[in-house]
Amino acid sequence: MATLNFTVDDLLVRYHCKTYTELANLLDLDKSTISLWRTNGLPKGYQRLLYIESSLPLKRRRKREKI
């Protein structure tokens, strides 16, 4: 498997969020968790999920619903 090195900024782009607060709300996490991830990097579980998601063909990816 390739080296996993996604960042919080990659999540902002992937999920079309403008702020870290918006990202935290989308992922149903506390803002402090996002801050911790910015400092220490994303946990391996999220890294794996993003790797798998980015490997899917475009037509099989889930579209984000606008709220």
C-alpha positions in Angstrom: 0.0 0.0 0.0 1.2 3.5 -0.7 2.3 5.8 2.0 -0.6 7.5 3.5 -0.1 11.2 4.2 -3.4 13.1 3.8 -3.8 16.3 5.8 -6.7 18.2 7.3 -6.4 20.6 4.4 -6.9 17.7 2.1 -10.2 17.0 3.9 -11.2 20.6 3.5 -10.8 20.3 -0.2 -12.3 16.9 -0.6 -15.5 17.8 1.3 -15.7 21.4 0.0 -15.5 23.0 3.5 -14.3 26.5 3.9 -13.4 26.4 7.6 -12.2 23.9 10.1 -15.4 24.4 12.1 -17.5 23.4 9.0 -15.3 20.3 8.6 -15.8 19.4 12.3 -19.6 19.7 11.9 -19.6 17.7 8.8 -17.6 14.9 10.4 -19.6 15.2 13.6 -16.4 15.9 15.6 -15.3 18.5 18.0 -13.2 21.5 16.8 -10.5 20.4 19.2 -10.2 17.1 17.4 -9.6 18.8 14.1 -7.0 21.0 15.8 -5.3 17.9 17.2 -5.3 16.3 13.7 -3.7 19.5 12.3 -0.9 19.2 14.9 -0.4 15.4 14.9 -1.7 14.4 11.6 -4.8 12.3 10.7 -5.3 9.0 12.4 -4.4 5.9 10.4 -8.1 4.9 10.2 -9.0 8.1 8.4 -5.9 7.8 6.3 -7.0 4.4 5.1 -10.5 5.5 4.4 -9.3 8.5 2.3 -6.9 6.2 0.4 -9.7 3.8 -0.5 -12.1 6.6 -1.3 -9.6 8.3 -3.6 -8.9 5.0 -5.4 -12.6 4.5 -6.4 -13.7 5.5 -9.9 -15.6 8.8 -10.0 -18.9 7.2 -10.9 -18.7 5.0 -7.8 -18.0 7.8 -5.3 -20.7 9.1 -3.1 -21.8 12.6 -3.8 -21.9 15.0 -0.9 -25.4 16.3 -0.2 -25.9 20.0 0.4 -27.7 20.8 3.6 
